[in-house]
Every structure is written in C-alpha cells, then in structure tokens.
C-alpha cells in the first residue's frame, strides 16, 4: 500500500483480513444478504471434502531465550464445499461462478454453510441435484437431512460416490491378493472398472465377495464393506445419462487451489482464527466471487449486529 501513501505492517494486514472475514461471516449468520442469482431450472452439483493444514498452539511454560512463546503444531482437517452448475454435457457452466467456502469447525459447520448457500440459491427449484463426494461416512450421514431440510424433490436428487475414488478402492481390493502378479492385478482392476462405469455394480460386488471368500483379513472386509455400503451411490451409467458428472474433480481442484497452494506447506503454521478467515477469503477469491464477499462485508445493517 506504499504506492498510495499508506505503510501497513504484517500485523495490521492480518487484523484487517480477519476483521473483513468476520464481518462477512456475521452477515451469513444473520442472513442479511440475498444472492442476485438462483439455480432455478438448473443442474446443480454439490460436494464437500477435507484438506490438511497445520494449526499452531502456544505452549505453557517459560519462553525461549529470545523471548518467544513455545508452540506445538498439529495437523487439522479444514472442510471445504463447492456448489456449481453444469450444462447438458455434464460440464461446469462457465457463466455461473461456483460457490466455494470452508471452515475449520468440523462436519456440522460445513453442512451449516451448505444449508445457508443452498437455501439462498433456491435449491428446491433446481432441475436436478447431484451430491458427489468420496465414501467418507461423515458426509453421507448428513446428506439426506440436508436435502430434506431444503425441500428437494427426492426424484430429482442423486447421491454419488466419486467414480475415481471407487476405482482406487478396486485397486486396494486387488492389492489384497498377495499371490497375484502386477499384471493380474491390473487386468482385474481394468475389467471391474468397466463394469462399474457401465452400472453393473452387482457384478463388481459379487466378484469382490468371491475374492473375500475364505479370507478374514481386515483389508478384505473393509474394502468389501465399502462397496456394500455405497452400492446405491454407484449408479454411474444412470448419472451420466442424466447429464451429470460422475467425479468430484471440481472439489479436488478447489482443495488444491484454496488449501494446498497457500495454506499448506513446509514450515507453514496457522492460528485457528487466522486459518478460518483465510479459508473464506481464498475460497471466494478462487471462485471468482470477491465482489460478493465485499458486498457482504460492507452491508450497512451489519453494524447493528456485530
């Protein structure tokens, strides 16, 4: 800011960023802002997943010789969400900027954010709704209630486990057969990947059960149960025929751009409050919705509630 006659140190810039994000979050909590667009008649894709960043916590006790606080760092999982619209070919519509946001406060908090955005976007008026994610149980335990709270027509809503995560688990199944050569594993994976994409999930499950028969290893049971638990979320052929994506690549890209390229790295540690603020700021920036964030932060009526 020196080119404008202002000299701000790092501490001041940090405080401005945290305050800016805090105002936007207060606007969300009090629902003081309406979106100019909705998803009425559109095909909507929703996803959520977690990343990894390190949080810094000061330790009790004496300071260092230089007078600095001792601290510990631990890995924490920020939760991110993405909401976007696709065209008839199942590709992201470029004229509709996605909504990306994140939080450090856990699964319930990220689903609270989803509920806020989707209600504002009038999700109940969407033509089709797809919730796609990996097989994490914390996600799928909350999805039915979310769609019910938003009055989404069950006949227009679909749940899907990301195809490429499912293929990754096929690889884990094949890896459990220690007696197989690399070529045999590759052949088995290729065959059942095609069956999976063709919507023949029952044949895939039968093949996995056959491999597991007579074996009691935890790895076999875990992978078998993964497919049994998510088989109703693996209708890839049906989803593709309805013009919807079968993967969560947009979510993976969001985690990379928001978290991995800025918040995660060697010797990068964050205080929890700063990480929470940065997740929101970077999410909006990378989604191309910085002007929306500014509008939330400078809402005049916000001053009465903060």
N, C-alpha and C positions, 0 to 999 in steps of 0.2 A: 504493500500500500504506500510505499515511499514516493512513488511517482505521483500520488495525489496529495502529498504533503502530510501523510499520516505514517507514524512509525509504531508498529504493533509488535510486541514480543510474542513468543510462542505461547506463553501462559494466557495472554489476553485473547489470542486467536482461539485457543482451546475453549475458553469460557464462552466466547461468542458462539462457537459451534454447538456446545452443549445447550446453551440457552435457546438457540434457534430451534434445535430439535425438540427441546422440552415444550416450547410453545406449540409446535406442530402436533406433538403427542397429546397435549391438553385439548387442542382443537378436535382431535379424533375422539378422545374420551367423552367430550361434551357434544359431539356431533354438530358442530357449529358451521360445517361447510358442506355444500352439496356439489357433487360432480356434474360437470356440464354434459357428460355422455352416459349412456346406459348400454347394456348388452341385449336390449330388446330385439328378438328375432335372430340373434347371432349364435354361432357355435363357440362355446366358451370352454377353455381348458384351465384347470386349476391344479396346482401341485405344491408340495412343500417337502423340505428335506433339511438336513443339518450339515453344518460345516465344522471347522475346528479352529479355535484361536486360543491364545494363552492369556489368562487373567492374572494380574499382579495383585497380591495382597501383602500389606505391610506386616512384619512380624513384631511381636512384643519383645521387649528387652533392650539392651544397650545398642546405640548406633555404631556405625563404623568409625574408624579413625578420622575419616573425612567429614563426619557429622551427618551421614546419610542413613536413612532408615533401611534396615534389613528387610528383605521381602522374599516371598515364595511365589512360584508361578505354577499354575496347573492348567491342564487342557480343559476347555469348556466347549460345549456344542451350541453355537448360535443356530436358531431355527429361522429359515427363510421361506418366503412364499412367493409364488408368481401366479398371476391371472392374466391370460391373454386370449385373443380371439383368433380363430383360424378360418381360412377360406374353404371353398368346396373341395379343394385338393388336400385338405388337412394341414396346410402350411400356415405359419403365422401371418396374420393380416398386417401389413406394414403401415396402414393408415390408422391403426389403433395401437397406441403405445401401451405396452404391458404395464401392469401394476406389480412392483416388486417392493417388498418390505421385509424386515427381520427383527428379531428380538433375542435377548439373552435369557428371558424369563421362563422358558420351557414350553412344552406342548400346548397347555391350555392357553397360554398367552398368544402363541402364533395362530391358534384357531380362533381366538377372540379377534385378532386382526383380520383374519379371513372373513369372519362374520360381518365385521364393520364394512370392509370393502365391497363384499358381495351384496350386502343389503343396499348400499348406496348405488350400486350398479344395476339394481333390479334384476337379480339373477333368476327370479321366478318367471320372468318374461323371456328368458333365453330360449332359443330353438332347441339346442342340445347342450348338455353339460357333461363334461368328462373330468373326473378326478383321477389323475395318474400319478403314481409315486412308486417307490420301491416297496419291499414287503414289510417294512417296519410296523410292528404292531401298534405303536403309539399313534400312528397315523390312522390306520383303518378302524381302530376302536372309536374314533371321533367323527369320522366322515358321515355315517348315517344320521347322526343327530344334527350335524351342521346342515345337511341338505333338508332335513325335516324342519328345522327352525326357520329356514329361508323359504319354505313352502314350494320347493322344487318338485315338479311333477315326476314321480318315480319312473314313468315310462320314457322320460326324456333324459334321465340321468344314468351315467355309467361309471363304474369303478374299474380301474385297470392297473395291474402291476406292470411297471415298465418292462417292455419286451427284452431289453438288453440286460437288465438285472436277472430276469428269468433265465436267459441263456447262460449267464455267469453261474447260476446255480446248477444248470445242467453240467457245466464243467466241473463243479465240485462233486457232483454225483459220480462222474466218470473217474475223477481223481481218487475216489474211494476204492476203486478196483486196482489194487496194487499190482496184480498179476498182468494187467494189460500193458501193452506197449504204447508209446505215444501215438502211433498210427491208429491203433484200435480205439483209443480214447477219442481221437479226432474224428474218426468215422462215426462213432456212436453219437457224438455231440452234433455233428452235421446232420445226421438223419433225423434226430429228435428236435432239432432246431426248426427244420422244415415242417415237421408235424405240428409243432407248437404254433408256428406262424399261420398254418393252414386251419387252425382252430380245432385240431384233433387232440385236445388236452387229455382226454381219457386214455388214448393210446400211449401218450407220454407217461402218464401216471402208472398205467399197467406195466410199462417197461421198467420204471423205477422200482415198483413193488417187486418185480421179478428179480432185479439185481439185489434187492434188500433181503429177499427170502433166505432164511437160514443164517442171517448175519445180525449181530446185535450191537454193532459199533454205534457210538453216539453220532458220528458223522453221517452215517446212512440214515438213521432215524430222523435227524434234524433236517436233512435235505428232503426226505420223503414227506415229512410233515409240512415243510414249506409249500410244496406243490399241492398237497391235500387241502391245506388251509386257504390257499389263494386260487384254487381252480376256477371259482366263479368269477375271478378277476383276470382271467387269461383268455378271453374271447377275442383274440387279436384279429381274426378274419372279419368278425362282425363289426368291430370298431372301425377297421379300415374301410369297410364297405359303407359305413355311415359318414365317411369324410372326416374322420378324427385321427389324430396321431397315435401311434402305438408305443411311443417312447417319451421319456421325460428329459430329453436333451436340453430343452429350454431351462429347466430347473438346474441341471448340472452346469450349464453355461452361466446362470445367474450366480451360483455359489462361487464359481471360478472368478468372475469379474468383480463381485462385491466383496468376497471374503479373501480368497486365495491370493489375489493380486495386490491387496492393500492391507488387510488386517492380519494376515498370517505370514510368518516368515521368520528367518533366523534372528534371534535376539529382539523380536517384536513382542512386547507385553502391553496389556491394556488394563486400566482400571475399569471396573464393571460399568460405571456410569458413562464413561467416555466411549466404551465399546458399544453400548446401547445407542448412543447418539450417532456414532459413526455408521452403524448399520443402516439406520434410517436415511441419513444424508447420502451415503453412497448408493443405496438402493434406488432412491428417487433419481439421482443423477444418472445412473446407468440405465434406468428405464426411460429416460428422456422426459421426465415429469418434474423437473426442477421448478418450473413456474407454478405448478400446482402446490408444491411444498412451500414456496414463498407466499402464496395466497393463504394457505392455512396459518402460517406463522405470523402474518400481519393482519389477521382478522380483527377488526376493531372491537367486537364484542368479547373477544378473548380476554381483554384486560380486566373484565369484571369477574372472571372465574379463576384467575391464577394469582 
